[in-house]
């Protein structure tokens, strides 16, 4: 969940009331958000610097509030306070309007070359804006929050904001070779080429994370005004010429993107939140975007749409028994203006442009539950013919975990996906023999297949903690996946336990002792004559390439092999960057049910 930092006194001023920390925490809970921390600017800066306190910072109280990841309208103090006031029924939800200017409309032309790197661009204008230092900071912070959230670190959308009075339209969104791009970047006084900028920002703690987005592209996106002044080189940096200051009155916004829908959401959110500072509140000036095919689209759209939900279904899904009028009132408090229809059988809900998170009837029903209050929903026994019971395999594993921990082992939880090398080459095994389920289109080499053994994950955990005092005794109880043609999905889960002892000596007897303890807990006896059909368990020497020759055994239970244990081969240890010997045990637990 994103965390929004707001100054307490400023927030209370906007809300028109002062709250104690406990009262505000309760208000946040009722609204479906969470007051995560109460701190101060001094403490926050000191933590960042690693100091006891920051003398130059103020003592202003800061609220850190966790908001849902899809509520982009709550990522700034303006949207947060506005939504809380509507929820408290102190104001009505504002209506956002798009108007055409008295004079010529601002235009932006998109060239065909942008299709190679970043094909979309959306623009908007905020007129007659009055900014204070607080509102200016909030404007910048909202852009950063959106960049990290819906914009996916600028890969999908990048926002540029400019002083409209310092530039002149129509604007051109183009893509050109980096050596042909030259301008003065934000907060610099020297002109650089795009090539030089990419080198310059390699060491910039903030911008270096975005360079990879366009660095290897043959052309870089660039926005010019009619005089050839560079507005920005998205998604990296704006030009210094058009930077916004506290004296800026008219703001030109551009959003370049690889995802048009997300760009529309970003622009709608940005202008809706900060149009409150315009002379005519909640009024946004429309602009024209001329596409490469010469068609014209006007932005921003700020579209309202209507959805119809069933009162009966809403009551059933939430677990309440309220009238249509009551439900409509609850939704209106969540900035979803609602009206009763069809003699109380349905409700017409108006979705504002700030609520891009509402895409289905279930999202509306969730808002009903939030406004009603989850703590106010009556607890009932589910109307079912069965009684819930814990899954037997999970119950067994939970009981087993506590016993293994008491035996001195520490539990690890590792990734279910791994690389091909982890389950094959690093264990001296052939990949074809692993029966692994492969990912069709893996995003990284680290996650190519579903694990067929827990051993690599446990060894990686030990490798990452090998500086800790010895011995390291790590275990994991989790699922592995193997191909199974008899199943409709072509694969089957197997619940296993894997334990590894990492010490100056291998400690084969340590994992052997753990095996005996597990069998004792499961009330499985050690077979004396080791007959294949005799109930019980025993171990049988085998050769496994992952283990040291002559120091490996398989575990036999009721005539079936359920796992393996032994001393790991030195080459396996070296591939996992381990310096000391290991003994490992891995058995399948599903045979004991």
VOPAVEX-896104 format. One line per 4 residues: number of its first residue (from 0); for each residue y, z, x negated of C-alpha. Coordinates in pm, 1 decimal. Each point is the difference from the previous one (the first is absolute). Layout:
REM VOPAVEX-896104
NUM) Y,Z,X; ... $
This chain:
REM VOPAVEX-896104
0) 0.0,0.0,0.0; 350.1,-82.3,-132.2; 222.2,299.4,-74.3; 364.9,-15.2,101.5 $
4) 245.4,228.4,-179.9; 301.4,100.9,208.2; 279.1,249.3,-55.7; -48.4,279.8,250.4 $
8) 365.9,59.8,88.0; 66.1,-372.0,43.9; -303.3,-31.8,227.7; 101.5,300.5,209.4 $
12) 351.5,-143.0,32.2; -143.8,-324.0,139.5; -228.9,195.9,233.7; 293.9,210.1,119.8 $
16) -189.9,325.8,-49.6; -112.9,229.6,-279.9; -365.6,100.8,-17.1; -189.6,253.6,-203.1 $
20) -267.7,-149.6,-224.7; -267.1,123.4,242.2; 177.1,-149.2,302.2; 45.6,-336.4,-169.8 $
24) -362.5,2.1,-116.7; -105.0,47.7,362.2; 229.4,-281.9,113.9; -153.1,-231.3,-259.6 $
28) -350.5,91.1,116.2; 91.3,-70.6,362.8; 136.0,-340.6,-101.2; -309.1,-94.4,-202.3 $
32) 144.9,41.0,-350.2; -31.6,282.8,-251.8; 245.2,209.1,-199.2; -182.1,-10.8,-331.6 $
36) 232.8,199.8,-226.1; 332.7,180.6,-1.9; 164.6,-27.5,-341.7; 337.5,-62.5,-163.2 $
40) 159.3,-274.9,-203.9; 5.7,234.2,-300.6; -372.8,67.7,17.1; -89.5,-366.6,56.8 $
44) 196.7,-126.5,-300.9; -133.2,282.8,-215.4; -357.9,-97.7,88.0; 69.5,-361.7,-91.5 $
48) 143.3,105.3,-338.0; -259.8,267.7,-64.7; 267.3,270.2,-19.3; 34.9,341.0,160.7 $
52) 312.0,-108.6,186.1; 258.1,-276.7,5.1; 345.0,154.4,-44.4; 191.6,-313.1,101.6 $
56) -179.4,-40.0,334.3; 114.8,156.5,326.2; -167.9,277.2,198.0; -23.9,-215.9,312.4 $
60) -321.1,61.0,192.5; -225.7,-304.5,17.0; -265.5,-56.7,265.6; -299.9,-208.8,-101.0 $
64) -145.3,-145.2,319.6; -325.9,-191.8,27.7; 19.5,-286.5,250.0; -270.7,-243.8,117.6 $
68) -37.0,-300.5,-230.4; 62.9,-245.6,286.2; 319.8,166.3,127.6; 250.4,-194.7,-208.3 $
72) 281.9,120.9,224.8; -47.6,356.8,-126.9; 38.0,-79.0,-370.1; 369.8,92.9,-9.7 $
76) 210.5,283.9,135.2; 174.9,-234.6,245.4; -322.0,-106.7,171.5; -156.4,345.1,-22.2 $
80) 293.9,180.2,160.6; 38.4,-272.5,263.7; -364.9,22.3,101.9; 7.8,380.2,11.6 $
84) 310.9,-4.1,220.7; -171.5,-240.6,240.9; -312.7,219.5,-6.3; 211.7,306.7,80.7 $
88) 162.3,-202.0,282.5; 347.4,52.6,-146.9; 69.3,-373.5,-13.0; -153.6,-317.2,134.9 $
92) -166.8,-246.5,-232.9; 270.3,-242.1,-124.8; -17.8,-366.5,88.5; 30.2,-238.5,-292.9 $
96) 184.3,-329.0,49.7; 24.7,-320.5,-200.0; 328.4,-191.0,31.9; 138.6,-322.5,-138.6 $
100) 317.6,28.4,-211.7; 339.0,-115.9,124.7; 17.7,-252.0,-282.4; -267.5,-204.5,-179.1 $
104) -343.6,155.3,-26.7; -123.6,92.3,-347.4; -270.6,-243.5,-110.6; -277.6,3.9,-256.9 $
108) -191.0,-313.1,-100.9; -358.2,32.9,-127.9; -108.9,-266.0,-249.2; -350.9,-145.9,-16.2 $
112) -54.8,140.4,-350.0; -20.5,355.9,132.6; -343.8,-77.7,146.8; -138.8,33.1,-353.6 $
116) 93.6,366.6,-28.9; 160.4,165.2,306.4; 41.4,-229.9,300.2; 188.7,211.5,256.9 $
120) 348.3,145.4,19.3; 173.2,183.9,284.5; 366.6,96.5,12.7; 234.3,220.3,204.8 $
124) 357.3,130.2,-9.4; 140.1,345.4,74.2; 374.5,-22.1,79.1; 277.1,258.2,-36.0 $
128) -219.8,261.4,-164.5; 140.8,339.0,-104.0; -210.1,158.4,-274.9; 17.3,351.8,-139.2 $
132) -183.3,112.6,-313.3; -273.6,151.7,219.2; -47.0,-310.8,214.8; 11.7,-225.2,-308.5 $
136) -273.8,206.5,-166.7; -206.1,-8.0,318.7; 40.8,-379.9,19.7; -138.5,-41.8,-352.5 $
140) -279.2,254.3,54.0; -117.4,-171.9,318.4; -30.9,-326.7,-189.7; -212.9,174.1,-263.3 $
144) -217.5,166.1,264.7; -57.0,-336.8,170.5; -72.8,-164.0,-336.5; -271.5,254.6,-71.7 $
148) -140.9,0.0,352.5; -12.6,-313.4,215.4; 124.0,-223.1,-284.4; -297.9,105.4,-217.4 $
152) 209.8,60.3,-311.2; 204.1,-318.2,61.3; -305.5,-227.9,-8.4; 34.2,-87.8,370.1 $
156) 373.9,49.3,55.4; 301.0,63.5,-223.8; 336.3,114.9,138.2; 338.7,-104.9,-134.9 $
160) 330.6,140.9,128.0; 340.0,-141.2,-99.3; 372.4,39.9,56.2; 68.2,-298.9,222.8 $
164) 370.5,-6.0,-87.1; -82.9,-68.1,-366.3; -212.1,-310.5,70.8; 34.7,-315.0,203.4 $
168) -251.4,-182.7,216.1; -189.3,-211.4,68.6; -265.7,149.0,-224.0; -289.6,-172.9,-174.2 $
172) -342.3,155.1,-46.5; -159.0,-200.3,-277.8; -273.8,24.5,-264.6; 77.5,-116.8,-353.0 $
176) -154.3,18.6,-347.9; 85.5,337.4,-159.9; 184.2,-159.7,-292.7; 240.8,-167.0,247.1 $
180) 97.2,329.5,169.5; 293.4,193.1,-148.0; 208.3,282.5,149.5; 129.9,355.2,-48.1 $
184) -255.9,241.3,150.6; 85.9,314.5,192.7; 181.0,267.8,-202.3; 20.8,-221.0,-311.8 $
188) 305.6,-163.1,-156.9; -179.4,-275.5,-189.3; -151.5,-326.6,119.8; -374.8,-51.9,-49.5 $
192) -247.0,-277.5,66.0; -298.6,81.9,220.2; -223.5,-12.8,-308.3; 219.3,255.3,-176.4 $
196) 4.2,221.0,310.7; -379.4,11.8,13.0; 0.8,121.5,-359.5; 287.5,242.0,62.9 $
200) -167.9,171.0,292.8; -338.7,39.5,-171.0; 111.6,348.0,-101.6; 183.8,86.5,322.1 $
204) -193.7,279.2,170.6; 93.0,-125.3,345.1; 6.2,-379.7,-20.1; -289.4,-58.5,-240.4 $
208) -245.7,60.8,285.9; 126.7,-310.2,184.9; 15.3,-252.3,-285.3; -361.3,-112.4,46.2 $
212) 77.9,-133.4,348.6; 177.3,-309.9,-135.2; -41.1,19.8,-378.6; -277.0,-260.5,-25.0 $
216) 147.2,-233.3,262.1; 136.1,-340.7,-111.3; 317.8,63.3,200.4; 190.3,316.4,96.3 $
220) 164.7,56.1,340.9; 380.0,12.7,-12.6; 282.1,22.9,258.2; 341.0,-163.3,-59.2 $
224) 319.0,-7.2,201.2; 204.3,-319.7,48.6; 189.0,64.0,-326.8; -321.2,29.9,-202.8 $
228) 22.1,380.3,-24.0; -344.3,163.6,-19.1; -61.5,255.6,274.2; -345.3,102.8,-117.7 $
232) -316.9,-96.8,-180.1; -256.7,146.5,239.8; -207.4,207.6,-19.3; 141.2,131.6,-331.0 $
236) 376.0,54.4,-1.3; 324.9,-77.6,184.9; 303.9,-152.0,-163.2; 280.6,229.9,-108.5 $
240) 268.4,-218.0,158.1; -92.8,87.4,360.4; -104.2,363.5,-40.9; 80.0,237.2,285.7 $
244) 249.8,284.0,-46.9; 145.7,267.7,226.1; 286.4,-241.7,70.1; -231.1,-273.7,129.7 $
248) 84.2,-95.5,358.8; -232.0,-290.9,68.3; -361.2,-0.9,-118.6; -213.0,-310.5,-41.8 $
252) -374.1,70.6,2.6; -273.9,-230.3,-126.5; -374.5,60.8,10.9; -219.9,-238.5,-194.8 $
256) -367.8,18.9,82.3; -352.3,-130.0,-16.0; -66.0,151.2,346.1; 248.4,-114.1,264.2 $
260) -93.3,260.5,262.8; 46.7,288.6,-239.8; 335.4,-140.5,-108.6; 112.2,-5.1,363.5 $
264) -104.2,364.4,41.0; 185.3,101.3,-315.8; 324.2,-172.1,102.0; -17.9,135.5,356.0 $
268) -55.3,352.8,-132.3; 278.5,-20.1,-255.9; 268.4,-132.3,234.7; -105.2,224.0,289.6 $
272) 26.7,313.9,-212.7; 334.8,-79.6,-163.0; 180.0,-185.7,275.3; 102.9,351.4,108.2 $
276) 264.2,-18.3,-276.4; 150.1,-323.1,135.1; 327.4,10.3,188.8; -194.5,-124.3,302.1 $
280) -308.4,219.0,-17.2; -343.7,-158.9,23.6; 147.6,-351.5,-8.1; -144.0,-237.1,-261.1 $
284) 138.4,-341.0,-91.8; -243.7,-288.0,17.7; -49.2,-253.2,-279.0; -163.2,-341.7,-34.0 $
288) -290.9,-79.3,-230.3; -61.2,-370.7,-60.0; -364.7,-59.2,-87.4; -127.6,-268.6,-242.6 $
292) -89.6,-223.6,297.9; 367.8,29.5,109.7; -85.4,205.2,308.0; 232.6,295.1,69.8 $
296) -101.6,359.1,80.7; 244.8,277.6,84.7; -46.9,350.4,-144.3; -21.7,287.4,60.2 $
300) -183.1,-20.4,328.6; -9.0,366.9,109.1; -237.5,-96.1,278.6; -91.7,238.7,279.9 $
304) -331.3,-52.3,174.6; -173.8,159.8,296.3; -353.6,129.5,40.0; -181.7,123.2,309.3 $
308) -232.2,299.9,-25.8; -223.2,159.2,262.6; 91.6,354.9,102.0; -365.2,82.2,66.3 $
312) -109.0,-129.8,-340.2; 280.2,186.0,-179.0; -100.8,326.0,166.6; -366.6,-59.6,-81.6 $
316) 55.8,-92.3,-363.4; 234.5,292.5,-68.7; -194.5,250.1,210.7; 276.9,102.5,239.4 $
320) 76.2,-29.0,370.6; 364.9,-96.4,33.3; 196.3,-213.3,243.6; 133.1,-342.5,-87.7 $
324) 355.2,139.1,1.3; -93.1,272.2,-249.4; -172.5,-247.0,-235.3; 296.3,-238.6,20.3 $
328) 229.4,289.9,-91.8; -220.7,92.9,-297.2; 10.2,-356.7,-130.8; 376.1,-23.0,43.8 $
332) 30.8,307.7,-224.9; -187.6,-199.3,-268.3; 265.4,-279.4,11.1; -224.5,-210.0,227.8 $
336) 207.4,-46.0,315.3; -245.4,-4.4,289.9; 2.6,-70.4,370.8; -260.6,73.4,269.0 $
340) -152.6,-307.2,165.6; -260.4,-86.7,264.5; 52.8,314.8,208.3; -74.2,227.2,-292.6 $
344) -313.3,-176.3,-124.5; 155.8,-152.4,-310.6; 296.9,41.5,-230.9; 216.0,-272.1,-153.8 $
348) 85.6,98.4,-357.2; 278.8,-163.2,-198.9; -75.6,-22.7,-373.3; 318.4,0.3,-212.4 $
352) 28.0,-193.8,-328.3; -17.8,328.3,-191.5; -353.1,73.4,122.0; -202.1,-265.2,-181.1 $
356) -286.1,252.0,-9.3; -68.5,-55.7,371.4; -241.9,-292.0,15.3; -250.5,112.1,264.6 $
360) -25.3,215.5,311.8; -171.5,270.6,-205.7; 318.0,37.1,-209.2; 195.6,70.9,317.0 $
364) -264.5,248.5,115.1; 26.8,174.7,-336.5; 373.4,47.3,57.1; -81.0,152.1,340.1 $
368) -225.0,251.7,-174.4; 264.0,80.9,-264.1; 277.7,51.2,253.9; -229.2,205.4,225.8 $
372) -102.2,216.5,-295.1; -350.7,5.2,-143.2; -9.7,379.0,31.7; 75.2,-33.2,371.2 $
376) -301.3,-220.8,71.9; -265.5,208.1,172.0; -325.5,37.1,-190.1; -295.9,-128.4,199.3 $
380) -369.4,-48.7,-59.7; -79.6,-371.6,-37.5; -164.1,-147.0,308.4; -322.2,-98.2,-169.1 $
384) -371.4,50.3,63.8; -59.1,103.2,-361.6; 97.9,294.4,-217.6; 151.4,-77.9,-337.5 $
388) -200.5,95.5,-305.2; 50.5,-44.8,-372.4; -174.5,-300.4,-152.1; -312.3,143.4,-161.4 $
392) 50.9,-181.0,-332.8; 357.8,125.4,-28.9; -111.8,353.0,85.3; -263.8,-14.2,-273.3 $
396) 254.2,-129.0,-253.8; 257.1,265.5,88.5; -256.4,277.1,-48.3; -120.0,-155.2,-322.6 $
400) 351.5,-34.4,-144.4; 70.1,370.8,14.2; -328.5,78.3,-175.1; 59.7,-253.3,-278.5 $
404) 348.2,141.4,-52.7; -149.6,348.5,-29.4; -226.3,-143.0,-269.6; 310.2,-64.0,-210.3 $
408) 75.9,-362.1,84.3; 338.8,-143.5,99.3; 15.9,-256.0,281.2; 158.5,-341.3,-55.7 $
412) 102.9,-261.0,255.6; 6.9,-348.0,-148.6; 76.8,-350.3,126.1; -265.5,-176.7,207.3 $
416) 103.1,-330.3,-160.5; -44.1,-76.2,-367.9; -28.1,-290.6,-242.9; -311.1,-204.3,-70.4 $
420) -5.6,140.1,-353.6; -6.6,359.9,124.1; -334.1,-37.2,176.1; -156.5,-255.2,-235.3 $
424) 124.5,-60.1,-355.6; 119.7,355.2,-60.9; -339.8,132.5,109.7; -192.3,-259.5,-204.3 $
428) -125.1,-157.7,322.4; -16.1,-353.8,136.5; 248.8,-56.7,283.9; -245.5,-213.2,201.2 $
432) -238.9,295.9,21.6; 258.8,240.1,143.3; -7.3,-130.2,362.0; 376.8,44.5,7.6 $
436) 222.5,-104.8,288.7; 287.4,-204.8,-145.0; 358.3,-21.0,124.7; 77.9,-360.0,98.3 $
440) 361.7,2.2,-118.9; 59.3,303.6,-224.7; 362.5,82.5,-76.4; -84.5,160.9,-333.2 $
444) -281.6,-3.7,-254.9; -42.1,373.1,52.6; -120.5,-49.4,358.0; -242.5,-293.1,10.1 $
448) -310.6,152.5,156.2; -112.6,296.8,206.8; -164.4,254.2,-227.8; -380.5,0.7,-17.9 $
452) -11.2,328.9,-192.0; 222.4,307.2,-22.1; -49.1,32.5,-375.1; 291.6,-221.8,-121.6 $
456) 252.6,186.2,214.3; -112.9,338.7,-129.9; 4.4,-126.8,-361.0; 353.1,-135.2,47.5 $
460) 105.3,340.6,133.3; -143.2,169.0,-308.3; 166.5,-257.8,-226.0; 337.5,73.9,157.4 $
464) -55.7,374.9,-52.3; -184.3,-0.2,-332.4; 271.1,211.8,-163.4; -92.6,289.4,227.8 $
468) -215.0,283.5,-140.1; -372.9,-68.2,-18.8; -234.4,-9.5,177.5; 116.7,-235.8,274.2 $
472) -241.2,12.7,293.9; 107.6,-249.7,267.4; -174.5,-105.6,320.0; 65.0,-222.3,299.6 $
476) -171.9,-34.5,336.4; 96.7,-326.3,165.0; -119.6,-340.6,118.5; -103.9,-302.2,-198.6 $
480) -64.5,-342.3,157.4; -290.1,-235.9,-64.7; -76.0,-342.0,145.1; -252.8,10.0,286.5 $
484) -89.0,-324.6,176.0; -162.1,188.5,285.9; 334.8,142.9,109.9; 238.7,-201.1,216.7 $
488) 281.3,51.4,-253.0; -224.0,-84.3,-295.1; 39.6,337.5,-170.5; -85.6,367.0,39.2 $
492) 160.9,329.2,-105.4; -200.9,255.4,-198.5; 117.5,359.7,-41.2; -58.6,123.2,-353.2 $
496) 78.6,288.8,-229.9; 86.8,-63.0,-363.8; 51.9,276.5,-257.2; 88.9,-32.8,-369.9 $
500) 0.2,262.6,-274.8; 239.1,-87.1,-286.5; -33.4,226.5,-302.2; -63.4,11.3,-375.5 $
504) -370.6,-22.5,80.7; -139.9,-220.9,278.7; -132.1,282.6,214.0; -289.8,-181.9,164.4 $
508) -130.4,341.3,105.8; 333.5,66.4,177.7; -27.6,-294.6,239.6; -374.7,63.0,30.3 $
512) 83.5,352.0,110.2; 245.2,-137.0,256.3; -271.7,-229.6,137.2; -235.6,296.9,38.0 $
516) 273.7,201.1,171.8; 71.9,-281.2,246.2; -368.3,-31.5,82.0; -26.3,376.3,42.9 $
520) 288.3,-6.9,249.3; -164.8,-289.2,184.3; -328.5,191.3,3.1; -179.9,-278.3,-186.4 $
524) -278.5,126.2,-227.1; -88.4,-125.9,-344.1; -333.8,-184.1,14.0; -259.0,119.4,-246.8 $
528) -235.7,-295.7,-35.0; 276.0,-257.5,50.1; -202.4,-198.6,251.9; 194.9,-289.7,148.8 $
532) -76.7,108.1,355.4; 37.5,375.8,-43.1; 312.5,138.1,176.6; 250.6,141.5,-243.7 $
536) 178.7,-128.1,-308.2; -60.9,-58.6,-367.4; 153.3,-201.0,-283.0; -153.7,-297.2,-174.4 $
540) 103.3,-153.7,-331.8; 157.4,-346.8,24.5; 217.3,-229.0,-209.7; 351.8,-75.4,125.5 $
544) 253.5,-189.9,-216.5; 274.9,244.5,98.9; -194.4,291.0,-148.1; -124.5,93.1,-346.5 $
548) -356.4,-124.2,-63.8; -255.6,271.9,64.4; 260.3,228.0,162.8; -3.2,-141.8,353.7 $
552) -202.9,79.6,310.4; -6.2,-107.7,361.3; -20.0,254.1,279.9; -298.6,-49.4,230.0 $
556) 5.9,148.3,350.9; -303.3,-42.8,228.1; -113.8,-296.2,-203.3; 340.3,-176.8,-0.4 $
560) 254.2,-30.8,-277.3; 325.9,157.9,119.0; 201.7,3.3,-320.9; 21.5,33.1,-373.2 $
564) 109.4,251.0,-261.6; 23.5,7.4,-376.3; 217.5,-16.1,-310.1; 246.0,-288.8,3.5 $
568) -24.3,-271.2,-263.8; 262.8,19.2,-281.0; 126.0,-352.2,80.0; 67.9,108.0,358.1 $
572) 198.2,298.1,-128.9; 207.3,-219.4,-230.2; 80.7,-245.9,280.1; 136.9,288.4,207.2 $
576) 187.2,135.2,-306.3; -201.5,323.6,-14.9; -46.9,179.7,-330.9; -270.7,251.3,92.4 $
580) -350.0,-48.1,146.0; -66.6,11.7,373.2; -291.5,77.4,226.0; 13.2,-143.2,349.6 $
584) -184.2,36.8,330.3; 31.3,-228.9,303.1; -223.8,21.3,307.3; 6.3,-132.2,357.0 $
588) 44.0,276.8,260.3; -93.7,-194.7,311.6; -372.4,41.8,-66.7; 22.5,370.3,82.1 $
592) 107.2,-42.3,363.2 $
